[in-house]
């Protein structure tokens, strides 16, 4: 049975989303039962960042083949194969070398994932990503890669930015995507998704504001 609180949270977010912005429900740390609740309410796109956790939940939700799985965590080179086997969308490809590896393994697996390139538009030692100039320099090689669909950019705002600074960052990311001819923008999380959506984000990644704040205990899963 769908809990009233889950339904209310989902509906409240849906009411505020622009027509051009899709909701990515960040289900990492939450059980398959919580995903099933939202799926019964029509939510189809879910984001995971821990591989073993995702594998277990995908198996438990095998009766929902229409679910759209997005990998949003840091993608380690040695986990590329199992990730491209299980996820149609990758939001965190942060280097040319990683993109090349994804393309090679995708060809071997006979898949063609949708890839968003992670960009770092402000100094932030806690996050990786292409600097804008590095991305521009690598763009001809990235664009030529087979067996991946380069569809957009992903960015995250560093901690400590105020609302005006976050809006400026999101606007810069949208401008860079337009410059490169990319249509998808993965920007905004539970604390700043409204600002990201206003700047043109096509995917907002919302976890705690949707699922609540009772994740599974960390020792239950291997971090990626």
Backbone torsions as a table, in degrees:
resi	resn	phi	psi	omega
1	UNK	NA	136.5	-178.8
2	UNK	-73.9	130.1	178.6
3	UNK	-74.8	144.7	-178.0
4	UNK	-62.3	-38.2	-177.0
5	UNK	-65.1	-39.7	177.6
6	UNK	-63.8	-43.3	179.8
7	UNK	-63.9	-41.6	-179.0
8	UNK	-66.6	-42.4	179.5
9	UNK	-63.9	-43.7	-179.8
10	UNK	-63.5	-44.7	-178.3
11	UNK	-65.9	-37.9	179.2
12	UNK	-62.7	-40.9	178.6
13	UNK	-69.1	-44.5	-179.5
14	UNK	-58.4	-38.0	-178.7
15	UNK	-63.5	-29.7	-176.2
16	UNK	-92.9	-12.7	-176.9
17	UNK	-73.9	132.5	170.5
18	UNK	-62.6	157.9	-178.9
19	UNK	-61.2	-26.8	-176.8
20	UNK	-87.9	0.8	-176.0
21	UNK	-114.6	129.4	179.1
22	UNK	-102.9	151.0	179.8
23	UNK	-93.4	121.7	169.8
24	UNK	-103.0	110.7	-178.9
25	UNK	-79.1	112.7	-177.1
26	UNK	-82.7	99.9	-172.4
27	UNK	-95.7	3.4	179.0
28	UNK	-57.6	135.8	179.7
29	UNK	82.9	-2.7	179.9
30	UNK	-117.0	147.6	-172.7
31	UNK	-73.1	163.9	178.5
32	UNK	-58.5	-32.2	179.8
33	UNK	-60.9	-36.5	178.6
34	UNK	-69.1	-37.0	175.6
35	UNK	-64.6	-42.7	-179.7
36	UNK	-60.2	-40.8	177.9
37	UNK	-56.2	-48.4	-178.2
38	UNK	-70.7	-34.5	177.0
39	UNK	-61.6	-37.6	178.0
40	UNK	-66.7	-19.6	176.9
41	UNK	-94.5	4.5	175.3
42	UNK	102.6	-2.9	177.4
43	UNK	-75.2	131.8	-176.3
44	UNK	-119.1	-25.2	-173.7
45	UNK	-101.0	125.8	-176.6
46	UNK	-131.7	141.3	-177.8
47	UNK	-111.7	132.0	178.7
48	UNK	-128.8	153.4	-179.7
49	UNK	-131.8	-3.8	178.2
50	UNK	-119.2	118.8	-169.1
51	UNK	-61.4	-51.3	-176.3
52	UNK	-65.1	-36.1	175.1
53	UNK	-61.2	-44.9	-179.0
54	UNK	-64.9	-41.9	-179.9
55	UNK	-59.2	-45.0	-179.6
56	UNK	-63.1	-42.3	-178.3
57	UNK	-72.2	-38.3	177.2
58	UNK	-61.8	-38.3	177.4
59	UNK	-64.7	-41.9	-179.5
60	UNK	-68.1	-25.4	-178.2
61	UNK	-104.9	25.4	-178.3
62	UNK	-61.9	-19.7	177.5
63	UNK	-79.6	0.0	174.6
64	UNK	-116.9	70.5	-175.5
65	UNK	-67.7	-15.5	-177.0
66	UNK	-85.4	1.0	178.8
67	UNK	-67.8	143.5	-174.1
68	UNK	-108.4	108.2	-172.2
69	UNK	-98.1	129.6	179.7
70	UNK	-117.3	130.0	173.7
71	UNK	-92.0	121.8	-172.7
72	UNK	-118.8	-4.5	-177.5
73	UNK	-86.9	177.8	174.9
74	UNK	-62.2	125.5	-175.4
75	UNK	-96.7	110.0	177.4
76	UNK	-82.6	145.1	-175.1
77	UNK	-57.1	-37.8	-176.8
78	UNK	-77.8	-3.6	177.3
79	UNK	-108.5	5.0	-175.2
80	UNK	-60.7	-46.1	-175.5
81	UNK	-60.2	-53.7	179.3
82	UNK	-64.5	-27.2	177.5
83	UNK	-70.5	-46.9	-178.5
84	UNK	-69.1	-21.7	175.7
85	UNK	-69.7	-24.8	-168.8
86	UNK	-119.7	-11.6	-175.0
87	UNK	-125.8	132.2	177.8
88	UNK	-82.7	-23.0	-177.7
89	UNK	-124.4	135.7	174.6
90	UNK	-121.6	118.8	-174.6
91	UNK	-98.0	1.7	-166.1
92	UNK	-137.8	40.6	174.9
93	UNK	-83.1	113.6	-166.2
94	UNK	-116.4	12.6	177.6
95	UNK	-158.4	159.2	176.7
96	UNK	-63.0	-42.2	-179.4
97	UNK	-60.8	-41.0	178.7
98	UNK	-68.0	-40.8	177.6
99	UNK	-61.2	-41.2	178.4
100	UNK	-63.8	-39.6	178.1
101	UNK	-66.1	-43.3	176.9
102	UNK	-58.8	-44.9	-179.1
103	UNK	-62.9	-42.6	-179.0
104	UNK	-64.7	-46.9	-177.9
105	UNK	-70.4	-36.1	176.5
106	UNK	-60.2	-40.6	177.4
107	UNK	-62.3	-42.1	178.9
108	UNK	-65.2	-33.1	-178.4
109	UNK	-88.8	-7.8	179.9
110	UNK	71.0	33.3	178.9
111	UNK	-124.9	168.7	-179.9
112	UNK	-141.6	79.5	-174.4
113	UNK	-68.2	153.5	171.7
114	UNK	-84.5	128.0	-172.8
115	UNK	-118.4	131.4	168.8
116	UNK	-109.7	131.4	-178.5
117	UNK	-87.3	126.9	-179.7
118	UNK	-79.1	127.8	-179.9
119	UNK	-119.9	146.3	177.9
120	UNK	-115.3	107.8	-172.9
121	UNK	-100.0	-7.7	176.6
122	UNK	-139.0	152.2	177.8
123	UNK	-57.5	131.5	-179.1
124	UNK	-163.2	99.7	-178.0
125	UNK	-65.1	-15.5	-177.8
126	UNK	-85.4	-8.8	-174.2
127	UNK	-130.9	149.7	174.8
128	UNK	-100.1	-172.1	178.1
129	UNK	135.5	162.3	174.9
130	UNK	-69.0	132.3	162.3
131	UNK	-71.2	148.5	-176.2
132	UNK	-52.8	-44.2	-178.4
133	UNK	-68.1	-36.5	176.8
134	UNK	-65.3	-38.4	178.2
135	UNK	-65.8	-43.7	178.3
136	UNK	-60.4	-40.1	-179.0
137	UNK	-67.4	-38.5	-178.5
138	UNK	-84.0	-8.4	-171.2
139	UNK	-57.9	-43.5	178.8
140	UNK	-58.3	-39.4	178.3
141	UNK	-71.7	-39.8	177.8
142	UNK	-62.9	-45.6	-177.1
143	UNK	-63.6	-25.8	-177.7
144	UNK	-86.1	-5.3	-176.4
145	UNK	-66.6	133.4	175.0
146	UNK	-84.3	166.4	171.1
147	UNK	60.0	16.6	166.0
148	UNK	-133.7	149.2	175.0
149	UNK	-106.2	106.5	176.4
150	UNK	-79.9	106.3	-170.9
151	UNK	-110.3	-17.4	-176.0
152	UNK	-178.4	-167.4	-179.6
153	UNK	-122.4	151.8	173.4
154	UNK	-127.3	140.1	174.0
155	UNK	-146.3	160.1	176.5
156	UNK	-131.3	140.1	178.6
157	UNK	-78.5	132.9	174.6
158	UNK	-61.2	153.4	174.6
159	UNK	-63.5	145.8	174.3
160	UNK	96.6	-7.3	177.9
161	UNK	-76.5	144.8	174.0
162	UNK	-85.9	177.2	-173.8
163	UNK	-60.1	-42.0	-179.5
164	UNK	-65.0	-38.3	178.9
165	UNK	-68.3	-38.4	177.3
166	UNK	-66.0	-42.2	178.0
167	UNK	-60.6	-40.4	178.4
168	UNK	-64.0	-42.5	178.3
169	UNK	-61.7	-47.5	-178.7
170	UNK	-64.2	-37.7	177.4
171	UNK	-64.5	-38.8	178.2
172	UNK	-64.3	-39.9	179.0
173	UNK	-65.4	-42.1	178.0
174	UNK	-62.7	-39.4	179.0
175	UNK	-65.6	-39.3	178.7
176	UNK	-65.7	-40.5	177.5
177	UNK	-62.0	-43.1	178.1
178	UNK	-62.2	-41.9	179.5
179	UNK	-57.6	-38.0	-177.5
180	UNK	-90.9	-1.7	179.8
181	UNK	74.7	29.2	-179.2
182	UNK	-101.9	138.6	-172.2
183	UNK	-98.5	-24.7	-174.4
184	UNK	-97.2	140.8	177.6
185	UNK	-134.3	117.8	176.4
186	UNK	-102.5	97.1	-175.4
187	UNK	-142.1	140.9	173.5
188	UNK	98.6	134.4	177.3
189	UNK	-128.1	-165.1	-171.8
190	UNK	-55.8	-34.6	-175.4
191	UNK	-89.2	-11.4	-175.3
192	UNK	-144.2	18.2	-173.5
193	UNK	-67.8	-30.1	178.9
194	UNK	-63.2	-41.5	178.1
195	UNK	-64.8	-41.2	179.4
196	UNK	-65.5	-42.4	179.3
197	UNK	-63.0	-39.8	178.4
198	UNK	-63.9	-27.5	179.9
199	UNK	-85.9	-3.0	176.3
200	UNK	110.8	10.9	178.7
201	UNK	-59.1	135.7	176.9
202	UNK	-96.9	-15.8	174.4
203	UNK	-134.9	123.7	170.8
204	UNK	-109.1	133.4	-173.1
205	UNK	-100.1	102.7	-172.5
206	UNK	-119.0	122.6	179.8
207	UNK	-114.3	-77.7	-172.6
208	UNK	-62.9	-34.5	179.6
209	UNK	-69.3	-14.4	-179.1
210	UNK	-105.2	-48.2	-175.4
211	UNK	-90.2	-16.0	-171.5
212	UNK	90.4	-174.2	-170.3
213	UNK	-115.8	43.3	178.1
214	UNK	-125.8	69.0	179.4
215	UNK	-72.9	166.7	171.9
216	UNK	-62.9	152.7	178.3
217	UNK	-65.6	137.6	-175.8
218	UNK	-53.1	-37.3	-178.5
219	UNK	-62.9	-11.2	-178.9
220	UNK	-71.7	-16.3	-173.0
221	UNK	-134.9	154.5	173.0
222	UNK	-90.0	128.8	179.7
223	UNK	-75.7	147.1	175.8
224	UNK	-108.3	NA	NA
